[in-house]
Amino acid sequence: MQDIPDMRTAPSHGAKSESIAVTVVIPTRNEARHLARCLGAIRRFSEVYVVDSQSTDSTVEVARAFGAKVVQFHYHGGWPKKRQWALDSLSFENDWVLLLDADEVLTSDLADEIEEAIRDDSLRGYWVFLRINFFGKELRFGGSGFWKLSLFRRGRGHFECRLKDQDHSMSDIEVHEHIVVDGKVGKLRHPLPHHNIESLSRYLTKHNEYSNWEAKVLSQATEPSDELPPALLGNQAQRRRWLKKRFLGLPGSPVFFFFYKYVFRLGVLDGVPGLIYCALQSTHFFHIKAKMYELKCSAISPSAENDC
């Protein structure tokens, strides 16, 4: 059982006189191991919601000890998933929303930058760069980091829906659905550290759910959402989708992907963690391809199975 912070010493978000007027939303499911570190780094933010999925560890107790507002999300399949449900259902006291995961740890420099950024009336949202920490090592190579639109004005951002037919096997949280903001967006300079792994067992379990979802999405003839269509000249999410749709169709693409990340993008310079990370990512691509093949086989008539 995770140690629970002492209620007498844990910071209360509602008691601060000088705080950042941003509501932080953190989705959780058995995240007690990481949550105290995450919450301890956002003491200056005036409101924090922890949106939990019936955790069986001390996640809820840790959240309440830090003064966070805890709500339970019960997923029954379909749409919305956890974070969009929170945006639709919860009452926020601030005009700005920051989406964090429990394994992300805000730095003081990034907090200062956010405090300054929300004063710009011309912008509706901001991209934040996630810097991956894997097996205790900050990955600098292999193209491991990525941009995520995590900070936006309340009511101005929503998650795109790429798949209506979803269930528990595909996770209760948005996988690679991105926030779409109505209006001009900018980029924050300081990165957000993301501690990507608790244990290999949990990492593989989560990515098994993610590959179920992605195989179903990529097997669709067309996507129901055209808010972020695949585009070579679009933003990072659109470019990745454009490349993925073409790359996955190539024979041996998971092997090529590994050599691209590990050799050409210099993942080898990140040592053993870099090797494991690149290998796991290429294996994830293989799982997606295999599950797409499985979906194709299950869709054909029994008499045509030999052609699969």
Helices and strands as residue ranges (DSSP letters): G 13-15, E 20-28, H 32-40, E 45-52, H 59-65, E 69-72, H 82-89, E 96-99, H 108-117, E 125-134, E 137-138, E 146-153, E 157-159, G 168-170, E 179-181, E 185-187, E 192-195, H 200-218, H 236-247, H 253-259, I 260-264, G 267-270, H 271-299, G 302-307
